[in-house]
Amino acid sequence: MSTCNEICKRFRALKPIGRIGRYEIGQKLCGNCGIFIKFNGFQCPCCGRKLRVTPKSAKYRKQLRTAQGIDY
């Protein structure tokens, strides 16, 4: 498993104010580093692990799809 090199701290994203979710505004989660980052790539800039772009919970995934106007 890759280790965090603290490079991702430069990309740390602030928590949004209000009822908008992190994933809705484009923030991604690095499971290894444990932080949300604002980054255009698909892999964490410091550890190289794939970034999570959707919530784990089915309830919140459904809310995200509704907010983005996606029908399944």
PQR file of N, CA, C, O and H, with PARSE charges and radii, in Angstrom:
ATOM      1  N   MET A   1       0.834  -1.182   0.000 -0.4000 1.5000
ATOM      2  CA  MET A   1       0.000   0.000   0.000 -0.0000 2.0000
ATOM      3  C   MET A   1       0.878   1.244   0.000  0.5500 1.7000
ATOM      4  O   MET A   1       1.905   1.291   0.676 -0.5500 1.4000
ATOM      5  N   SER A   2       0.470   2.230  -0.750 -0.4000 1.5000
ATOM      6  CA  SER A   2       1.227   3.477  -0.850 -0.0000 2.0000
ATOM      7  C   SER A   2       1.113   4.282   0.431  0.5500 1.7000
ATOM      8  O   SER A   2       0.127   4.176   1.159 -0.5500 1.4000
ATOM      9  H   SER A   2      -0.365   2.191  -1.299  0.4000 1.0000
ATOM     10  N   THR A   3       2.117   5.076   0.695 -0.4000 1.5000
ATOM     11  CA  THR A   3       2.084   5.924   1.870 -0.0000 2.0000
ATOM     12  C   THR A   3       1.893   7.373   1.466  0.5500 1.7000
ATOM     13  O   THR A   3       2.276   7.779   0.369 -0.5500 1.4000
ATOM     14  H   THR A   3       2.918   5.162   0.103  0.4000 1.0000
ATOM     15  N   CYS A   4       1.308   8.136   2.345 -0.4000 1.5000
ATOM     16  CA  CYS A   4       1.061   9.550   2.084 -0.0000 2.0000
ATOM     17  C   CYS A   4       2.360  10.319   2.260  0.5500 1.7000
ATOM     18  O   CYS A   4       3.048  10.186   3.273 -0.5500 1.4000
ATOM     19  H   CYS A   4       0.997   7.806   3.236  0.4000 1.0000
ATOM     20  N   ASN A   5       2.684  11.127   1.255 -0.4000 1.5000
ATOM     21  CA  ASN A   5       3.906  11.928   1.301 -0.0000 2.0000
ATOM     22  C   ASN A   5       3.629  13.383   1.663  0.5500 1.7000
ATOM     23  O   ASN A   5       4.515  14.231   1.555 -0.5500 1.4000
ATOM     24  H   ASN A   5       2.125  11.235   0.433  0.4000 1.0000
ATOM     25  N   GLU A   6       2.384  13.677   2.100 -0.4000 1.5000
ATOM     26  CA  GLU A   6       1.976  15.020   2.518 -0.0000 2.0000
ATOM     27  C   GLU A   6       1.897  16.022   1.360  0.5500 1.7000
ATOM     28  O   GLU A   6       1.685  17.208   1.613 -0.5500 1.4000
ATOM     29  H   GLU A   6       1.664  12.988   2.188  0.4000 1.0000
ATOM     30  N   ILE A   7       2.057  15.598   0.115 -0.4000 1.5000
ATOM     31  CA  ILE A   7       1.932  16.491  -1.035 -0.0000 2.0000
ATOM     32  C   ILE A   7       0.478  16.909  -1.211  0.5500 1.7000
ATOM     33  O   ILE A   7       0.202  18.029  -1.641 -0.5500 1.4000
ATOM     34  H   ILE A   7       2.229  14.635  -0.090  0.4000 1.0000
ATOM     35  N   CYS A   8      -0.449  16.020  -0.884 -0.4000 1.5000
ATOM     36  CA  CYS A   8      -1.880  16.280  -1.071 -0.0000 2.0000
ATOM     37  C   CYS A   8      -2.374  17.424  -0.194  0.5500 1.7000
ATOM     38  O   CYS A   8      -3.433  17.988  -0.471 -0.5500 1.4000
ATOM     39  H   CYS A   8      -0.225  15.110  -0.535  0.4000 1.0000
ATOM     40  N   LYS A   9      -1.648  17.778   0.841 -0.4000 1.5000
ATOM     41  CA  LYS A   9      -2.066  18.869   1.728 -0.0000 2.0000
ATOM     42  C   LYS A   9      -2.194  20.182   0.956  0.5500 1.7000
ATOM     43  O   LYS A   9      -2.974  21.050   1.347 -0.5500 1.4000
ATOM     44  H   LYS A   9      -0.788  17.320   1.066  0.4000 1.0000
ATOM     45  N   ARG A  10      -1.444  20.341  -0.131 -0.4000 1.5000
ATOM     46  CA  ARG A  10      -1.536  21.546  -0.959 -0.0000 2.0000
ATOM     47  C   ARG A  10      -2.858  21.623  -1.707  0.5500 1.7000
ATOM     48  O   ARG A  10      -3.299  22.711  -2.077 -0.5500 1.4000
ATOM     49  H   ARG A  10      -0.810  19.636  -0.449  0.4000 1.0000
ATOM     50  N   PHE A  11      -3.495  20.474  -1.934 -0.4000 1.5000
ATOM     51  CA  PHE A  11      -4.740  20.412  -2.685 -0.0000 2.0000
ATOM     52  C   PHE A  11      -5.956  20.254  -1.771  0.5500 1.7000
ATOM     53  O   PHE A  11      -7.064  20.042  -2.263 -0.5500 1.4000
ATOM     54  H   PHE A  11      -3.136  19.590  -1.634  0.4000 1.0000
ATOM     55  N   ARG A  12      -5.775  20.352  -0.473 -0.4000 1.5000
ATOM     56  CA  ARG A  12      -6.861  20.147   0.496 -0.0000 2.0000
ATOM     57  C   ARG A  12      -8.023  21.080   0.184  0.5500 1.7000
ATOM     58  O   ARG A  12      -7.833  22.272  -0.057 -0.5500 1.4000
ATOM     59  H   ARG A  12      -4.875  20.525  -0.073  0.4000 1.0000
ATOM     60  N   ALA A  13      -9.241  20.514   0.192 -0.4000 1.5000
ATOM     61  CA  ALA A  13     -10.444  21.279  -0.121 -0.0000 2.0000
ATOM     62  C   ALA A  13     -11.187  21.641   1.164  0.5500 1.7000
ATOM     63  O   ALA A  13     -11.274  20.840   2.094 -0.5500 1.4000
ATOM     64  H   ALA A  13      -9.396  19.546   0.387  0.4000 1.0000
ATOM     65  N   LEU A  14     -11.710  22.843   1.195 -0.4000 1.5000
ATOM     66  CA  LEU A  14     -12.495  23.291   2.336 -0.0000 2.0000
ATOM     67  C   LEU A  14     -13.912  22.735   2.241  0.5500 1.7000
ATOM     68  O   LEU A  14     -14.440  22.534   1.147 -0.5500 1.4000
ATOM     69  H   LEU A  14     -11.639  23.494   0.439  0.4000 1.0000
ATOM     70  N   LYS A  15     -14.514  22.491   3.387 -0.4000 1.5000
ATOM     71  CA  LYS A  15     -15.871  21.973   3.435 -0.0000 2.0000
ATOM     72  C   LYS A  15     -16.833  23.053   2.940  0.5500 1.7000
ATOM     73  O   LYS A  15     -16.745  24.204   3.368 -0.5500 1.4000
ATOM     74  H   LYS A  15     -14.085  22.654   4.276  0.4000 1.0000
ATOM     75  N   PRO A  16     -17.754  22.686   2.037 -0.5600 1.5000
ATOM     76  CA  PRO A  16     -18.697  23.681   1.520  0.2800 2.0000
ATOM     77  C   PRO A  16     -19.707  24.115   2.584  0.5500 1.7000
ATOM     78  O   PRO A  16     -20.053  23.350   3.484 -0.5500 1.4000
ATOM     79  N   ILE A  17     -20.164  25.350   2.460 -0.4000 1.5000
ATOM     80  CA  ILE A  17     -21.140  25.894   3.391 -0.0000 2.0000
ATOM     81  C   ILE A  17     -22.537  25.625   2.846  0.5500 1.7000
ATOM     82  O   ILE A  17     -22.779  25.778   1.649 -0.5500 1.4000
ATOM     83  H   ILE A  17     -19.882  25.971   1.729  0.4000 1.0000
ATOM     84  N   GLY A  18     -23.441  25.232   3.708 -0.4000 1.5000
ATOM     85  CA  GLY A  18     -24.823  24.995   3.294 -0.0000 2.0000
ATOM     86  C   GLY A  18     -25.090  23.521   3.073  0.5500 1.7000
ATOM     87  O   GLY A  18     -24.399  22.661   3.619 -0.5500 1.4000
ATOM     88  H   GLY A  18     -23.244  25.108   4.680  0.4000 1.0000
ATOM     89  N   ARG A  19     -26.110  23.234   2.258 -0.4000 1.5000
ATOM     90  CA  ARG A  19     -26.562  21.866   2.055 -0.0000 2.0000
ATOM     91  C   ARG A  19     -25.982  21.231   0.801  0.5500 1.7000
ATOM     92  O   ARG A  19     -26.475  20.192   0.362 -0.5500 1.4000
ATOM     93  H   ARG A  19     -26.672  23.933   1.814  0.4000 1.0000
ATOM     94  N   ILE A  20     -24.965  21.817   0.220 -0.4000 1.5000
ATOM     95  CA  ILE A  20     -24.348  21.244  -0.970 -0.0000 2.0000
ATOM     96  C   ILE A  20     -23.279  20.242  -0.542  0.5500 1.7000
ATOM     97  O   ILE A  20     -22.565  20.473   0.434 -0.5500 1.4000
ATOM     98  H   ILE A  20     -24.565  22.661   0.577  0.4000 1.0000
ATOM     99  N   GLY A  21     -23.167  19.143  -1.261 -0.4000 1.5000
ATOM    100  CA  GLY A  21     -22.210  18.100  -0.905 -0.0000 2.0000
ATOM    101  C   GLY A  21     -20.849  18.316  -1.529  0.5500 1.7000
ATOM    102  O   GLY A  21     -20.700  19.064  -2.495 -0.5500 1.4000
ATOM    103  H   GLY A  21     -23.746  18.955  -2.054  0.4000 1.0000
ATOM    104  N   ARG A  22     -19.869  17.657  -0.968 -0.4000 1.5000
ATOM    105  CA  ARG A  22     -18.495  17.773  -1.462 -0.0000 2.0000
ATOM    106  C   ARG A  22     -18.350  17.243  -2.885  0.5500 1.7000
ATOM    107  O   ARG A  22     -17.686  17.854  -3.722 -0.5500 1.4000
ATOM    108  H   ARG A  22     -19.989  17.049  -0.184  0.4000 1.0000
ATOM    109  N   TYR A  23     -18.985  16.083  -3.151 -0.4000 1.5000
ATOM    110  CA  TYR A  23     -18.861  15.481  -4.468 -0.0000 2.0000
ATOM    111  C   TYR A  23     -19.573  16.312  -5.536  0.5500 1.7000
ATOM    112  O   TYR A  23     -19.171  16.303  -6.699 -0.5500 1.4000
ATOM    113  H   TYR A  23     -19.525  15.586  -2.472  0.4000 1.0000
ATOM    114  N   GLU A  24     -20.632  17.033  -5.144 -0.4000 1.5000
ATOM    115  CA  GLU A  24     -21.380  17.863  -6.084 -0.0000 2.0000
ATOM    116  C   GLU A  24     -20.532  18.987  -6.651  0.5500 1.7000
ATOM    117  O   GLU A  24     -20.718  19.381  -7.802 -0.5500 1.4000
ATOM    118  H   GLU A  24     -20.959  17.040  -4.199  0.4000 1.0000
ATOM    119  N   ILE A  25     -19.614  19.504  -5.871 -0.4000 1.5000
ATOM    120  CA  ILE A  25     -18.802  20.628  -6.334 -0.0000 2.0000
ATOM    121  C   ILE A  25     -17.438  20.181  -6.864  0.5500 1.7000
ATOM    122  O   ILE A  25     -16.574  21.013  -7.141 -0.5500 1.4000
ATOM    123  H   ILE A  25     -19.463  19.184  -4.935  0.4000 1.0000
ATOM    124  N   GLY A  26     -17.247  18.872  -7.004 -0.4000 1.5000
ATOM    125  CA  GLY A  26     -16.040  18.373  -7.644 -0.0000 2.0000
ATOM    126  C   GLY A  26     -14.910  17.949  -6.733  0.5500 1.7000
ATOM    127  O   GLY A  26     -13.812  17.659  -7.207 -0.5500 1.4000
ATOM    128  H   GLY A  26     -17.949  18.196  -6.780  0.4000 1.0000
ATOM    129  N   GLN A  27     -15.155  17.905  -5.439 -0.4000 1.5000
ATOM    130  CA  GLN A  27     -14.112  17.440  -4.534 -0.0000 2.0000
ATOM    131  C   GLN A  27     -14.030  15.923  -4.596  0.5500 1.7000
ATOM    132  O   GLN A  27     -15.033  15.248  -4.831 -0.5500 1.4000
ATOM    133  H   GLN A  27     -16.047  18.140  -5.053  0.4000 1.0000
ATOM    134  N   LYS A  28     -12.829  15.388  -4.383 -0.4000 1.5000
ATOM    135  CA  LYS A  28     -12.599  13.947  -4.438 -0.0000 2.0000
ATOM    136  C   LYS A  28     -11.926  13.502  -3.151  0.5500 1.7000
ATOM    137  O   LYS A  28     -11.204  14.273  -2.519 -0.5500 1.4000
ATOM    138  H   LYS A  28     -12.015  15.935  -4.192  0.4000 1.0000
ATOM    139  N   LEU A  29     -12.166  12.259  -2.768 -0.4000 1.5000
ATOM    140  CA  LEU A  29     -11.619  11.722  -1.524 -0.0000 2.0000
ATOM    141  C   LEU A  29     -10.488  10.751  -1.800  0.5500 1.7000
ATOM    142  O   LEU A  29     -10.624   9.848  -2.626 -0.5500 1.4000
ATOM    143  H   LEU A  29     -12.753  11.633  -3.282  0.4000 1.0000
ATOM    144  N   CYS A  30      -9.381  10.934  -1.116 -0.4000 1.5000
ATOM    145  CA  CYS A  30      -8.297   9.957  -1.161 -0.0000 2.0000
ATOM    146  C   CYS A  30      -8.458   9.072   0.072  0.5500 1.7000
ATOM    147  O   CYS A  30      -8.341   9.547   1.202 -0.5500 1.4000
ATOM    148  H   CYS A  30      -9.271  11.668  -0.445  0.4000 1.0000
ATOM    149  N   GLY A  31      -8.722   7.813  -0.141 -0.4000 1.5000
ATOM    150  CA  GLY A  31      -8.927   6.888   0.964 -0.0000 2.0000
ATOM    151  C   GLY A  31      -7.665   6.620   1.754  0.5500 1.7000
ATOM    152  O   GLY A  31      -7.731   6.312   2.944 -0.5500 1.4000
ATOM    153  H   GLY A  31      -8.818   7.427  -1.059  0.4000 1.0000
ATOM    154  N   ASN A  32      -6.532   6.731   1.116 -0.4000 1.5000
ATOM    155  CA  ASN A  32      -5.260   6.489   1.794 -0.0000 2.0000
ATOM    156  C   ASN A  32      -4.877   7.678   2.673  0.5500 1.7000
ATOM    157  O   ASN A  32      -4.507   7.499   3.833 -0.5500 1.4000
ATOM    158  H   ASN A  32      -6.479   6.980   0.149  0.4000 1.0000
ATOM    159  N   CYS A  33      -4.961   8.865   2.135 -0.4000 1.5000
ATOM    160  CA  CYS A  33      -4.573  10.071   2.875 -0.0000 2.0000
ATOM    161  C   CYS A  33      -5.684  10.525   3.826  0.5500 1.7000
ATOM    162  O   CYS A  33      -5.418  11.177   4.836 -0.5500 1.4000
ATOM    163  H   CYS A  33      -5.261   9.010   1.192  0.4000 1.0000
ATOM    164  N   GLY A  34      -6.935  10.174   3.492 -0.4000 1.5000
ATOM    165  CA  GLY A  34      -8.051  10.506   4.358 -0.0000 2.0000
ATOM    166  C   GLY A  34      -8.522  11.942   4.268  0.5500 1.7000
ATOM    167  O   GLY A  34      -9.114  12.452   5.219 -0.5500 1.4000
ATOM    168  H   GLY A  34      -7.151   9.645   2.671  0.4000 1.0000
ATOM    169  N   ILE A  35      -8.274  12.617   3.137 -0.4000 1.5000
ATOM    170  CA  ILE A  35      -8.724  13.996   2.995 -0.0000 2.0000
ATOM    171  C   ILE A  35      -9.431  14.186   1.658  0.5500 1.7000
ATOM    172  O   ILE A  35      -9.203  13.446   0.701 -0.5500 1.4000
ATOM    173  H   ILE A  35      -7.793  12.203   2.364  0.4000 1.0000
ATOM    174  N   PHE A  36     -10.293  15.196   1.619 -0.4000 1.5000
ATOM    175  CA  PHE A  36     -10.908  15.606   0.364 -0.0000 2.0000
ATOM    176  C   PHE A  36      -9.975  16.600  -0.307  0.5500 1.7000
ATOM    177  O   PHE A  36      -9.438  17.497   0.342 -0.5500 1.4000
ATOM    178  H   PHE A  36     -10.478  15.798   2.396  0.4000 1.0000
ATOM    179  N   ILE A  37      -9.783  16.436  -1.616 -0.4000 1.5000
ATOM    180  CA  ILE A  37      -8.915  17.334  -2.353 -0.0000 2.0000
ATOM    181  C   ILE A  37      -9.639  17.865  -3.583  0.5500 1.7000
ATOM    182  O   ILE A  37     -10.563  17.234  -4.096 -0.5500 1.4000
ATOM    183  H   ILE A  37     -10.220  15.707  -2.144  0.4000 1.0000
ATOM    184  N   LYS A  38      -9.210  19.024  -4.043 -0.4000 1.5000
ATOM    185  CA  LYS A  38      -9.708  19.617  -5.276 -0.0000 2.0000
ATOM    186  C   LYS A  38      -8.582  19.436  -6.294  0.5500 1.7000
ATOM    187  O   LYS A  38      -7.587  20.160  -6.283 -0.5500 1.4000
ATOM    188  H   LYS A  38      -8.459  19.536  -3.626  0.4000 1.0000
ATOM    189  N   PHE A  39      -8.769  18.445  -7.177 -0.4000 1.5000
ATOM    190  CA  PHE A  39      -7.704  18.038  -8.087 -0.0000 2.0000
ATOM    191  C   PHE A  39      -8.357  17.505  -9.354  0.5500 1.7000
ATOM    192  O   PHE A  39      -9.374  16.816  -9.273 -0.5500 1.4000
ATOM    193  H   PHE A  39      -9.577  17.857  -7.186  0.4000 1.0000
ATOM    194  N   ASN A  40      -7.801  17.807 -10.518 -0.4000 1.5000
ATOM    195  CA  ASN A  40      -8.396  17.396 -11.786 -0.0000 2.0000
ATOM    196  C   ASN A  40      -8.082  15.960 -12.180  0.5500 1.7000
ATOM    197  O   ASN A  40      -8.785  15.395 -13.018 -0.5500 1.4000
ATOM    198  H   ASN A  40      -6.975  18.367 -10.583  0.4000 1.0000
ATOM    199  N   GLY A  41      -7.072  15.365 -11.619 -0.4000 1.5000
ATOM    200  CA  GLY A  41      -6.688  14.005 -11.979 -0.0000 2.0000
ATOM    201  C   GLY A  41      -7.556  12.949 -11.323  0.5500 1.7000
ATOM    202  O   GLY A  41      -8.441  13.262 -10.527 -0.5500 1.4000
ATOM    203  H   GLY A  41      -6.500  15.824 -10.939  0.4000 1.0000
ATOM    204  N   PHE A  42      -7.291  11.683 -11.667 -0.4000 1.5000
ATOM    205  CA  PHE A  42      -8.037  10.562 -11.102 -0.0000 2.0000
ATOM    206  C   PHE A  42      -7.253   9.836 -10.020  0.5500 1.7000
ATOM    207  O   PHE A  42      -7.797   8.963  -9.344 -0.5500 1.4000
ATOM    208  H   PHE A  42      -6.572  11.429 -12.313  0.4000 1.0000
ATOM    209  N   GLN A  43      -5.978  10.187  -9.847 -0.4000 1.5000
ATOM    210  CA  GLN A  43      -5.153   9.574  -8.819 -0.0000 2.0000
ATOM    211  C   GLN A  43      -4.629  10.651  -7.882  0.5500 1.7000
ATOM    212  O   GLN A  43      -4.387  11.786  -8.292 -0.5500 1.4000
ATOM    213  H   GLN A  43      -5.536  10.896 -10.396  0.4000 1.0000
ATOM    214  N   CYS A  44      -4.459  10.283  -6.628 -0.4000 1.5000
ATOM    215  CA  CYS A  44      -3.949  11.222  -5.629 -0.0000 2.0000
ATOM    216  C   CYS A  44      -2.553  11.693  -6.043  0.5500 1.7000
ATOM    217  O   CYS A  44      -1.726  10.876  -6.449 -0.5500 1.4000
ATOM    218  H   CYS A  44      -4.655   9.361  -6.295  0.4000 1.0000
ATOM    219  N   PRO A  45      -2.280  12.997  -5.949 -0.5600 1.5000
ATOM    220  CA  PRO A  45      -0.979  13.522  -6.378  0.2800 2.0000
ATOM    221  C   PRO A  45       0.196  13.068  -5.515  0.5500 1.7000
ATOM    222  O   PRO A  45       1.342  13.163  -5.953 -0.5500 1.4000
ATOM    223  N   CYS A  46      -0.058  12.577  -4.299 -0.4000 1.5000
ATOM    224  CA  CYS A  46       1.083  12.185  -3.461 -0.0000 2.0000
ATOM    225  C   CYS A  46       1.245  10.676  -3.316  0.5500 1.7000
ATOM    226  O   CYS A  46       2.372  10.182  -3.278 -0.5500 1.4000
ATOM    227  H   CYS A  46      -0.989  12.500  -3.943  0.4000 1.0000
ATOM    228  N   CYS A  47       0.136   9.932  -3.233 -0.4000 1.5000
ATOM    229  CA  CYS A  47       0.300   8.490  -3.012 -0.0000 2.0000
ATOM    230  C   CYS A  47      -0.044   7.664  -4.248  0.5500 1.7000
ATOM    231  O   CYS A  47       0.286   6.480  -4.306 -0.5500 1.4000
ATOM    232  H   CYS A  47      -0.780  10.333  -3.263  0.4000 1.0000
ATOM    233  N   GLY A  48      -0.703   8.270  -5.239 -0.4000 1.5000
ATOM    234  CA  GLY A  48      -1.008   7.572  -6.479 -0.0000 2.0000
ATOM    235  C   GLY A  48      -2.244   6.691  -6.422  0.5500 1.7000
ATOM    236  O   GLY A  48      -2.554   6.006  -7.397 -0.5500 1.4000
ATOM    237  H   GLY A  48      -0.972   9.232  -5.192  0.4000 1.0000
ATOM    238  N   ARG A  49      -2.958   6.695  -5.300 -0.4000 1.5000
ATOM    239  CA  ARG A  49      -4.158   5.871  -5.169 -0.0000 2.0000
ATOM    240  C   ARG A  49      -5.329   6.518  -5.907  0.5500 1.7000
ATOM    241  O   ARG A  49      -5.415   7.742  -6.003 -0.5500 1.4000
ATOM    242  H   ARG A  49      -2.706   7.252  -4.508  0.4000 1.0000
ATOM    243  N   LYS A  50      -6.230   5.680  -6.426 -0.4000 1.5000
ATOM    244  CA  LYS A  50      -7.400   6.165  -7.147 -0.0000 2.0000
ATOM    245  C   LYS A  50      -8.286   6.973  -6.206  0.5500 1.7000
ATOM    246  O   LYS A  50      -8.540   6.558  -5.075 -0.5500 1.4000
ATOM    247  H   LYS A  50      -6.160   4.686  -6.348  0.4000 1.0000
ATOM    248  N   LEU A  51      -8.758   8.137  -6.680 -0.4000 1.5000
ATOM    249  CA  LEU A  51      -9.603   9.006  -5.876 -0.0000 2.0000
ATOM    250  C   LEU A  51     -11.068   8.602  -5.990  0.5500 1.7000
ATOM    251  O   LEU A  51     -11.525   8.205  -7.062 -0.5500 1.4000
ATOM    252  H   LEU A  51      -8.552   8.474  -7.598  0.4000 1.0000
ATOM    253  N   ARG A  52     -11.793   8.700  -4.901 -0.4000 1.5000
ATOM    254  CA  ARG A  52     -13.221   8.394  -4.885 -0.0000 2.0000
ATOM    255  C   ARG A  52     -13.974   9.641  -5.346  0.5500 1.7000
ATOM    256  O   ARG A  52     -13.774  10.728  -4.804 -0.5500 1.4000
ATOM    257  H   ARG A  52     -11.422   9.022  -4.030  0.4000 1.0000
ATOM    258  N   VAL A  53     -14.847   9.479  -6.358 -0.4000 1.5000
ATOM    259  CA  VAL A  53     -15.595  10.608  -6.903 -0.0000 2.0000
ATOM    260  C   VAL A  53     -17.093  10.523  -6.594  0.5500 1.7000
ATOM    261  O   VAL A  53     -17.842  11.441  -6.927 -0.5500 1.4000
ATOM    262  H   VAL A  53     -15.010   8.597  -6.798  0.4000 1.0000
ATOM    263  N   THR A  54     -17.533   9.437  -5.965 -0.4000 1.5000
ATOM    264  CA  THR A  54     -18.926   9.286  -5.554 -0.0000 2.0000
ATOM    265  C   THR A  54     -18.972   8.760  -4.124  0.5500 1.7000
ATOM    266  O   THR A  54     -18.032   8.106  -3.672 -0.5500 1.4000
ATOM    267  H   THR A  54     -16.924   8.692  -5.694  0.4000 1.0000
ATOM    268  N   PRO A  55     -20.057   9.042  -3.413 -0.5600 1.5000
ATOM    269  CA  PRO A  55     -20.190   8.538  -2.045  0.2800 2.0000
ATOM    270  C   PRO A  55     -20.329   7.013  -2.008  0.5500 1.7000
ATOM    271  O   PRO A  55     -20.742   6.407  -2.997 -0.5500 1.4000
ATOM    272  N   LYS A  56     -19.991   6.398  -0.891 -0.4000 1.5000
ATOM    273  CA  LYS A  56     -20.143   4.947  -0.730 -0.0000 2.0000
ATOM    274  C   LYS A  56     -21.594   4.558  -0.514  0.5500 1.7000
ATOM    275  O   LYS A  56     -22.041   3.532  -1.026 -0.5500 1.4000
ATOM    276  H   LYS A  56     -19.655   6.890  -0.087  0.4000 1.0000
ATOM    277  N   SER A  57     -22.325   5.350   0.225 -0.4000 1.5000
ATOM    278  CA  SER A  57     -23.704   5.032   0.578 -0.0000 2.0000
ATOM    279  C   SER A  57     -24.633   5.170  -0.627  0.5500 1.7000
ATOM    280  O   SER A  57     -24.567   6.156  -1.360 -0.5500 1.4000
ATOM    281  H   SER A  57     -21.962   6.184   0.640  0.4000 1.0000
ATOM    282  N   ALA A  58     -25.492   4.182  -0.824 -0.4000 1.5000
ATOM    283  CA  ALA A  58     -26.449   4.212  -1.940 -0.0000 2.0000
ATOM    284  C   ALA A  58     -27.395   5.400  -1.814  0.5500 1.7000
ATOM    285  O   ALA A  58     -27.797   5.983  -2.822 -0.5500 1.4000
ATOM    286  H   ALA A  58     -25.546   3.380  -0.228  0.4000 1.0000
ATOM    287  N   LYS A  59     -27.748   5.758  -0.602 -0.4000 1.5000
ATOM    288  CA  LYS A  59     -28.641   6.889  -0.353 -0.0000 2.0000
ATOM    289  C   LYS A  59     -28.019   8.188  -0.879  0.5500 1.7000
ATOM    290  O   LYS A  59     -28.690   8.969  -1.553 -0.5500 1.4000
ATOM    291  H   LYS A  59     -27.422   5.286   0.216  0.4000 1.0000
ATOM    292  N   TYR A  60     -26.760   8.415  -0.574 -0.4000 1.5000
ATOM    293  CA  TYR A  60     -26.104   9.654  -0.981 -0.0000 2.0000
ATOM    294  C   TYR A  60     -25.697   9.635  -2.453  0.5500 1.7000
ATOM    295  O   TYR A  60     -25.628  10.686  -3.091 -0.5500 1.4000
ATOM    296  H   TYR A  60     -26.215   7.780  -0.026  0.4000 1.0000
ATOM    297  N   ARG A  61     -25.426   8.447  -2.995 -0.4000 1.5000
ATOM    298  CA  ARG A  61     -25.183   8.341  -4.444 -0.0000 2.0000
ATOM    299  C   ARG A  61     -26.428   8.747  -5.217  0.5500 1.7000
ATOM    300  O   ARG A  61     -26.346   9.438  -6.232 -0.5500 1.4000
ATOM    301  H   ARG A  61     -25.481   7.593  -2.478  0.4000 1.0000
ATOM    302  N   LYS A  62     -27.586   8.308  -4.720 -0.4000 1.5000
ATOM    303  CA  LYS A  62     -28.855   8.656  -5.359 -0.0000 2.0000
ATOM    304  C   LYS A  62     -29.089  10.172  -5.283  0.5500 1.7000
ATOM    305  O   LYS A  62     -29.528  10.779  -6.260 -0.5500 1.4000
ATOM    306  H   LYS A  62     -27.652   7.747  -3.895  0.4000 1.0000
ATOM    307  N   GLN A  63     -28.800  10.782  -4.134 -0.4000 1.5000
ATOM    308  CA  GLN A  63     -28.944  12.226  -3.987 -0.0000 2.0000
ATOM    309  C   GLN A  63     -28.023  12.971  -4.943  0.5500 1.7000
ATOM    310  O   GLN A  63     -28.416  13.987  -5.516 -0.5500 1.4000
ATOM    311  H   GLN A  63     -28.444  10.289  -3.340  0.4000 1.0000
ATOM    312  N   LEU A  64     -26.803  12.477  -5.120 -0.4000 1.5000
ATOM    313  CA  LEU A  64     -25.847  13.106  -6.026 -0.0000 2.0000
ATOM    314  C   LEU A  64     -26.340  13.028  -7.465  0.5500 1.7000
ATOM    315  O   LEU A  64     -26.274  14.013  -8.200 -0.5500 1.4000
ATOM    316  H   LEU A  64     -26.484  11.652  -4.655  0.4000 1.0000
ATOM    317  N   ARG A  65     -26.839  11.849  -7.872 -0.4000 1.5000
ATOM    318  CA  ARG A  65     -27.365  11.700  -9.234 -0.0000 2.0000
ATOM    319  C   ARG A  65     -28.554  12.624  -9.466  0.5500 1.7000
ATOM    320  O   ARG A  65     -28.684  13.209 -10.542 -0.5500 1.4000
ATOM    321  H   ARG A  65     -26.893  11.049  -7.275  0.4000 1.0000
ATOM    322  N   THR A  66     -29.423  12.760  -8.469 -0.4000 1.5000
ATOM    323  CA  THR A  66     -30.572  13.650  -8.585 -0.0000 2.0000
ATOM    324  C   THR A  66     -30.115  15.095  -8.736  0.5500 1.7000
ATOM    325  O   THR A  66     -30.648  15.831  -9.566 -0.5500 1.4000
ATOM    326  H   THR A  66     -29.318  12.284  -7.595  0.4000 1.0000
ATOM    327  N   ALA A  67     -29.136  15.503  -7.942 -0.4000 1.5000
ATOM    328  CA  ALA A  67     -28.626  16.868  -8.004 -0.0000 2.0000
ATOM    329  C   ALA A  67     -27.955  17.161  -9.346  0.5500 1.7000
ATOM    330  O   ALA A  67     -28.012  18.290  -9.834 -0.5500 1.4000
ATOM    331  H   ALA A  67     -28.703  14.905  -7.267  0.4000 1.0000
ATOM    332  N   GLN A  68     -27.322  16.152  -9.943 -0.4000 1.5000
ATOM    333  CA  GLN A  68     -26.652  16.330 -11.226 -0.0000 2.0000
ATOM    334  C   GLN A  68     -27.594  16.143 -12.409  0.5500 1.7000
ATOM    335  O   GLN A  68     -27.210  16.375 -13.555 -0.5500 1.4000
ATOM    336  H   GLN A  68     -27.276  15.235  -9.547  0.4000 1.0000
ATOM    337  N   GLY A  69     -28.828  15.723 -12.131 -0.4000 1.5000
ATOM    338  CA  GLY A  69     -29.819  15.540 -13.191 -0.0000 2.0000
ATOM    339  C   GLY A  69     -29.606  14.293 -14.017  0.5500 1.7000
ATOM    340  O   GLY A  69     -29.957  14.258 -15.197 -0.5500 1.4000
ATOM    341  H   GLY A  69     -29.140  15.535 -11.200  0.4000 1.0000
ATOM    342  N   ILE A  70     -29.028  13.259 -13.406 -0.4000 1.5000
ATOM    343  CA  ILE A  70     -28.755  12.004 -14.105 -0.0000 2.0000
ATOM    344  C   ILE A  70     -29.849  11.005 -13.779  0.5500 1.7000
ATOM    345  O   ILE A  70     -30.159  10.782 -12.609 -0.5500 1.4000
ATOM    346  H   ILE A  70     -28.743  13.288 -12.448  0.4000 1.0000
ATOM    347  N   ASP A  71     -30.445  10.395 -14.814 -0.4000 1.5000
ATOM    348  CA  ASP A  71     -31.460   9.366 -14.612 -0.0000 2.0000
ATOM    349  C   ASP A  71     -30.886   7.997 -14.909  0.5500 1.7000
ATOM    350  O   ASP A  71     -30.205   7.802 -15.916 -0.5500 1.4000
ATOM    351  H   ASP A  71     -30.193  10.577 -15.765  0.4000 1.0000
ATOM    352  N   TYR A  72     -31.168   7.039 -14.018 -0.4000 1.5000
ATOM    353  CA  TYR A  72     -30.727   5.663 -14.242 -0.0000 2.0000
ATOM    354  C   TYR A  72     -31.916   4.768 -14.320  0.5500 1.7000
ATOM    355  O   TYR A  72     -31.768   3.560 -14.506 -0.5500 1.4000
ATOM    356  H   TYR A  72     -31.721   7.197 -13.200  0.4000 1.0000
TER
END
